[in-house]
Amino acid sequence: MTIGEQIKIQRESRGWSQQVLAERLKISRQSISTWEQGTTLPSFANVLLLSDTFNVTIDELIRGDDRLVKTLKRPVTAPLGLIAVCGLGIAIPLAIGMLSLGVSVATMTDWVQTPVLVGVLVLMGLIYRQQRQRSAPLTRVVIGLAIVILALLLLPQMADVLIGFGDGLRTQG
């Protein structure tokens, strides 16, 4: 039996609608619907919440759902790799573009300080809100904001590296 089928059985045995369960979990009704239909799978954090809400073991919820078990075995660092790669992927071309326009590293550093500070504060607020709502997975907004902040933080450093690389090539040539 899939976890979606298990969720539906547990929910209906209590006489709850999808909306009632969604409100108890502090998520959207559409999430419950997609889980029950097997379109998407709940995150590990939501599996824990479901287990607590239904007062059943995690094993009772996921036993027999090989697709979910494989998903839960994936490392939770996937968003961190995405953030790092995208942050560098944005910072390097941006640094090249700004250097080609004659913008100095010191100016770049001055330009990014305030946006980085504001971005970090907003990011902390978003993460805090997610934790209060007991939804542990990072949302697309949080991941996107983290990418932008990392790109801004890396921008002056990448520009400095590129200047050093260019100076090294000129010295040898």
Secondary structure, 3 states (H helix, E strand, C coil): CCHHHHHHHHHHHCCCCHHHHHHHHCCCHHHHHHHHHCCCCCCHHHHHHHHHHHCCCHHHHHCCCHHHHHHHHCCCCHHHHHHHHHHHHHHHHHHHHHHHCCCCHHHHHHHHHHHHHHHHHHHHHHHHHHHHCCCCCCCHHHHHHHHHHHHHHHHHHHHHHHHHHHHHHHHHC
